[in-house]
Every structure is written in C-alpha cells, then in structure tokens.
C-alpha cells in the first residue's frame, strides 16, 4: 500500500499539481476571508445596533426625567425597552444602570447595586443624560442588549451570503486554475514530445510559440537549439563524406602512380616521383588541417599571445606576397589606419599570420589578372578592424555567409587543385575566435569579396 501511494505521488502530473495548488490556495484564502468578514460584520453590526439603541435609550431617559424630574419608578417604565434581558418573575431588573456625576449608582441594574460607587474609568465610558444643560445622570451599560429576531435574521442572511460567496470563489478559482494549468502545461507537453523525438535523432523538430513569457522564451530557445543540432548533424555527415573524399583523391593518385611505376607501366622518372610527393604533401596538409580543427573544437589549440603591431605584421605579409601577386599581375595594396602610429593587439603572430595567408591565398586564387587586392586597417573605439577586399567575381550574400564552414565551396564545380581543401577559412575562423575576435565575409556578384576581421585593441 505504501509503495502504491508513493507511485501515485510520483506519477502525479504537473496539471493536477497546479490545479491542487490553485484549489488549496483558494480554499485557504477564501476561508480566511469568510471568517474575518463574518467576524467583522457581526462586530460592526452589533456596534451599529448598540450605538443606535443607546442613542434611542438616552433620548427616552431624557424624556422620562423631563416629565418626572426624578428617576423613581423608572424600572417599570423601561421594562418593554429592555428586550430580551427581562427575567420572568423579576421584570424590574434593567440591563443598564444610571449613576450621578460622582459615580454613585442612582438606578441599579444587573451589574451595579443601588448606592454603589463605580470607578472614574467606568464613569468616563458612560453616556451623559442632559436636562436643561445639566447632567442629571450617566448611563452605564451593564450588558449589551441581545439582537431582536429581525436583527438576528438579517445577520444570519448576511453570514450565509458571505459563505456562499466564499464557495463561489473557490469554484471560480478551481475553474481558472484548471484553465491556467492546462495553458501552462500544454507548451511543456509539446516540449517533452519534441525532446523525445530529438532523442530518437529526429533533429529539426520545432514547437509552436504560444506566448512571449518565460515559457515562450524556452520554446524559442528549444527551436533554435533544435535547428542548430539539425545543422550540426547534417554538417557532421557532410564533413565525414568530405573528409573521405579529400583523403581518397591524393591516396588514389599516390597508389595509382606507385603501382604503375612498380608494374613498369610508368617509368621511374623524377616527374612521376614528383607527382607522388606532391600528393603526399597535400595529404599531410589535409591531416594537419584536420588536426588543427580538432584541437580548436576541443579548446586545446596552443597559442602564444604577445603584443603585436598589426600594421607592421600586415606590411611584412604584403612583402612576402608581392612576388606571387606580381606574377599574376595583381596589385596588392596596404593602407594603414590614418593618423595612428601603431595598432597593437594581444595575439599569436604565427597563428594570426596563418589566418591572413589563408585569406590572401584565396584572394590570389580567385582574383583575375590585372585585378587588385586592398588591405586596410582602422581603429573603431577599442577594436581593430582589418579589411581585405579583392576585385574578383564575388559570391552571393547567402554564399558569403557560409564561406567559413568546413569544406564549403561557393562553386562546387571547382576542382580540388584550384579550390583547396575547403578548410582554410574554417581554421581562420577558429583562430580568430580564440583571439576573442570576429571574422566574416561581405560580397555581391560582380563586386568582389571583402573579408573583415575585428580584434580587441590591447
């Protein structure tokens, strides 16, 4: 039995818990409100009735004294006024007393005897009875008068109305709690269903966003995460296929030429051995690139940070590339930030040079003869911005957004000799991110390609 109870509690759904929570809160709050309202209503009603009755009694007593000039015989005259305090066989006992200004009882009642002297504190609480602007007595309540049947019926109806209102409030809270709990749990159920599909590797599944609150933000975050996972999963599959293809090409050439030389189909000439060596170098470069990316993904890429003058580094790289650019009749221009002596950033000069050489290699590869490549730097607030613009054909805006993806080629028809492995820009992005910077490309067809790098200023 204990295990069954524990199992029932464990399996209780969130909707039921929320409904019970709303119900308990409404029961507690309604109970407190009903009880306090009934107590306050009874207290205020009795106070109102007593104040009104006291006023009427004082008026009657003043009239009695005006007519009789004495308090003698008052017991018989005020027995009908006494309501339910009159006792069978002893109707002359009043529920009030009258004292003089010194506190001596003139008219005895239930509490005080004739001639008894009351305390000044009790006398202050009494009500003065005036005759010709003189105090002829002080009215003292011995006990409050009971409610009349009409008054009792009235307060009974009021109490019943308060009780019915409390019950109605609980029912309304239960209805609203049911609606609200289902409104809250519906997107949670949708998220649960979506996560189960994601666990079955059904990536890309999204849930509808019903609101702009925290649950709506959770749904939006889940949809973004689902989309990112779907893209990552597809990218991983594509990357596996690309790696296999990239490795197969040089391996096939190496094995093919080696077997041809071994079988005597091709002569063991320097030219054939050079082909084998070049493909082996390409294979080694591809493996090194993949290792660099794996280290970057694992956060273990080794970097030696030091203060580096960006303008000087770019000038050295420009001098290194002048020969290949001149051979292709492409002008390479560098324009440092105007009015700035030096732009110093904290970076690894070797890794950062690798980024710049990857970008310039692409610019050299895809810029036509008699074209130009322009490098410029500038300081923007506390950041350094480097721009590398070529005069090539350019790519579309959508293609530019994917240039830094692994194995991505804007033109799939390019062969591997002309297009590279497709990892250079991906490595450049990883290195720049390790430097707390950003890199992206901007391009339009016919207007060339611009690569922008932003680094924090030291």
N, C-alpha and C positions, 0 to 999 in steps of 0.2 A: 504493500500500500504506500509506504514511504517512497519507494522508487517510482511508482506511478505518479505520485504528486510532484516529485522533482522533475520527472519527464514532462508533465503537463506545463509546469512553470517554464521549463527550458524551451518548449515548443510554442509558448505564447507569442503571437505575432505582435509586431510593433503597433498595428492598427488597434488591436484590443488593449494594449498597454496605454495608448494615448486616450482611447475612449474612457477607460477606467480612471485615468488621471483626471480628465475633464470632469467625470462624474463625481469623484471624491472631492475635488476642489469645489465644485458647485454645491455638493451636499454640505460640506463644512461651512463654506461662506454663507449659504442660504440659511443654515441652522443658526449661525451666529447672528445674522441679520434679523431673522424672525424672532429669536429670543430677545435680542436687545430692543427691537422695535416694540414687541409686546410689553416688555417691562417699562420702556419709556412712555408708551401710550397709556398704560394703566396709571403710571405715576403722574403724568401731566393731566390726565382726565380727572383723577381724584383731586389734584391740586386746583384745577379749574372749578370743579363742583364745590369743593370746600370753600374756596375764595368767594364764589358766588353765594353759597349758603351762609357764610359768615357775614357777608355784606347785608343780606336779607335779614339775618338774625339781629344784627346791630340796629338796623332800621326799626325792626319790631320792638326791640328793647327800648329804644329811644322814645317810640310812640307810647309804650306802656308807662315809662317813667313820666312822660309829659302829662299823661292822663291821671296817674295815681300819685305822683310826687314821692313815691316810696317803692321799695322792692318787695314789700309784703304781699303774699298771695300769688307771687309770680309762678310758683310751681304748678298750680292748677291751670293757669292761663297758657303755659307753653308746653304742656304735655302733648298736644297734637303736633306741635312743631318738632317734637323730639324724634319723630320717625320710629326707627326700629329699636331705639335704646330704652324705651319704656318697658318696665317689667310687670308681668301680671301680678296683681295684688299690691303693687308698690309703684303706681304710675307717677308719683310726685318727684321721683329721683330724676334729676336732669343730667344730661351729658355734658353740661357746661357749668362753670361757676362764675360768680361776679365778685370782684374784690374792690376795695376802695383804693385810693391813691397811696396809702401806706402799706398795702399788701394784705390787709385783714379781709377774710372771706365774709362777704355780706349775704351771698346766695350760695349755699353749698350744692355740690354736685356729686358725681360718682367718686371723684378723686380727693376733693378737699371738703373738710367738715366746717361747720359754721364757727366763725371766730378764729379759725386757723390763720396763721400768718405765713404767706409764701415768700420765697426769696426774691431779691430785686431782679435777678436774672430771669426768673419766671415771669415776673411782672412786666418786664420790658417786652416779652414776646406776646403779651396780651393786646387786645384792641380796645381803645378808649371809647366810652359811651358818653356823648355830649348832651348837655341840656343847658340852654341859654349860655352857650360858650363856656360852660364849666364841665369838668369831668366828674360825672356822678357815679362812675363805676368802670371797671376794667374787665372785659370779657376774657375768660380763660377757658380754652378747650380742654376738657378732661380726656376725651377720646374722640376721634374723628367719627362723624356720622356714617352709618352704613349706606351703601348705594340703595336707591329705590329700585323696584322691579324694572322700571323703564330704563333707568341708567344701567343696571346690570345687563339687560338685554342688548342695549346699544354697544356696551364694551365687549360683550360676547360676540356680536356680529363683526365688530372691528377685528377682534382676535382671529376669528375664522377667516376673514378676508386676507389678513396677513399670512396665515398658514397656507391658504390656497395659493396666494401669490408666490410663496416660497416653493411649493410643489411645482407650480408652473415654471418658475425659474430653473429648477432642477431639470425638468423635462426639456425645456428650451436649450439648456446647456448641453444635455445629452445629445440632442439633435445636431446642434452646431459642432459639438465635439466629434461626432461621427463624420460629419461633412469635412471638417478641417483635418481630421486624422487621415481620412482617405485622400484628401488633396495633398497632404504631406507625403504619405507613403506611396502614392502612385508613381512619382518620379523615382523613388528609391527602388520600387519593384522593377521599373524599367531599367535602371542602372544594374540591378542584380542580374536580370536576364541578359543584358549586354555583356557583363563581365563573364558570365558562364559561356557565352558564345566566343568571347575573346580567349577564354581558357581552352576552347576547342580549336584555337588558331583561326577563328573566323574574324580576322582583323578588318578594320574599316567600318565596323558596325557603329552607328550613331544612335543617340536617343533624342527625342524631341525636348526642346527647352520651353517649359511652360511659364516660367516666371523670371524676374530679374533679381530675386533674393539669393541667399546663400546656396539653396538647392539648385537654382538656375545656374549660378556660377559653377557649381560642382558638375552639372550636366555639360556645360560648355567646356570645362577643363577635361572631362572624360572624352568628349567628341574630339578635342584637339589631340589628346593622348592617343585615342584610337586611330586617328588619321596619321599621326607620327609613327605609330607602331606599324601601321599598314605600309607606309612608305619605306620604313626601315627594313621590314620583312621582304618587301619586293626588291629593295636595293641590295639586300644581302644575297638574295637568289641571283639577281643580275650580276652582282660583283663576283659571286662564285663562278658563274658562267664566263665572265670576262677574264678572270684570272686564269681559268683553264685554257681559254682561247689564247691569251697573251703568252702563256707558257708553252702551249703546243706549237706556236709558229716558229720560235727560234729552235726549239728542240727538234722539230721535224727537219728544219734546214741542216742542223748540225748532224743528226743521224743520217739524213739522206746523203749529204756530201761525204761523210766519213765512210759509209758503206760503199758509195760509188768509187771512192779512192781505193778502198780495201779490195773491191772486186775488180779493179782495173778499168772500170767504165770511165772514170775521170783520171787524168794524170795527177800524180802527187806534186802539183806545181804550187808555187808561192801564192798564186791567185786563189786557188781553191782553199788552201790553208787560211788565207786571209778572210775568206767568207766565213769559214768555221769560227775563226777568232772573233770576228765582228758579232756574230750571232751569240757567241758565248758571253761577250761583253754586254750585249743587250739583255741577255737572260740574267746576268749578275746585277745589272742596274735595276731590272724589274724586281728581283728579290730584295735588293736593298731598299727600294721604294716601299715595297710592302712591309718590310720590317720597320721602316720609319713610321708608316701609318699605324702599325700595330702598337708601337711604343707611344705614339701620340694618343691613341684611343685609351691605352692603359694609364695615361698620365705619367709615364716614365721616360719621356723624351728628355735627354740630357741637354741642358742649356747652360752656357757660361755667360751670365749677364755682366755687362760693363758699360760705362758711359761711352757713347759713340756719337760722333758728329755725322749726322745724316747727310749733309751736303758733301762732306769730304768722301764718305763712303760711296755716294752716287757718282761723284766725279771719278773715283778710281774704277768703278764698274763701267762707266762710259768709256774710259780709256781702254779697258780690256776688250770692249765690244766694237771698237772703231774699225778694226780690220775686217771682220765678217760683214759688218754693215756697209763698209765701203766697197767690198767685193760685189755686193748685190745692188750697189748704187742707191742705198737708202741712207738718208741723212738722220743722224742721231743727235738730238739737241737736249741740252740740260739747262733749265732756268731755275736757279735757287731763289729762295724767298727774298724779295727785295727789302733792303734795309736791315737785314738780320745777319749778324756776323756768323753765327753758328746755331744749328738746331740740334740739341743734344737729347738723346733718348737712351734709356737703360735697356740694352738688348744684347743678344748673342750675335756678333758680327758675322760669324761663319754661317749660322742658320739663316740670318736675315739676308745675307748675300745669296743664299740658295733660293730664297723667295724671289728676289729681284732677277736672278738669272733665268728662273723658270718663266717669269713673265716676259723678259726680253727675248728668250728663245722663241716663245710663241709669236711675239711681235715680229721677229725676224723671219719666221716661217711663213706668216700669212700676210705680210705687207708686200705689195708688188714693187717691182723696180721703179726707181725714181720717186718712191714714196718717202715718208718721213715718220719718225717716232719722236715724240716730245715728252721729256721728263721735267716735272716741276715740283717744287716743294713750297709750302706756306705754313704759317703758324695760325691756328684758329683757337683762340682762348688758351687753354692748357693742353692743346693737342697739336700733333704734327700731321699734316695731310700730304701724302705723296700721290701724284697723278702721273700715269703712263698712258699716253694717247698715241695710237697708231693710225695710219691712213689706209687701212685695209678695207675689205668689203664690209666687215662688221657682221653682226648677227641680230636676230630679233630680240625684243625685250624679254620674251619668255626664255629664249635660249641663254641669254646673258645671266639669268637668274640661276641656271644650272651648271654654269661653266666650272664651278668649284666642286661639283660632285665627282665621285670617283668613277673613272673610266668613261666619263661623259665626253662626247664629241658632238659639236653643233652640226657637223656634216658627217654622217655615218659612212658616206661613200669614200672618205679619205682612207688611204691605206696606212698601215702601221708605221711605215718608214717616214711618211710625211706628217702623220698626226701624233706621233709619240705614243706612250703607253696610256695616256689619259689619267695619270696620277700626279703629274707635276703641280697643277693648280690645287688639287686636293691637299697635297703636302704643304703647299704655300699657305693655305687657309689654316691648317692645323698649327703651323709655326706662328703665324700672326696671332692666333687666339691664345697661344702660350705667352705671347708678349702683351696680353691684355688689350689687344687692338682689334680692328675690324678690316676686312677686305671684301670688296665686291666689284662687279663689273657693270658698266653702262654702255649701251650700244644701240645703234639703229642701222638697218640695212643701207649700205652706201655711205655711211658716215664714220666708219672705223669703230674701233673698240677702245674704251677707256677703262683702265683698272685703277681703283682708288684704294689707298691704304691709309688708315688712321691709327696713330700710335700716341700714347700718353707722353707728354713732354716731361723730361727729367727736371 
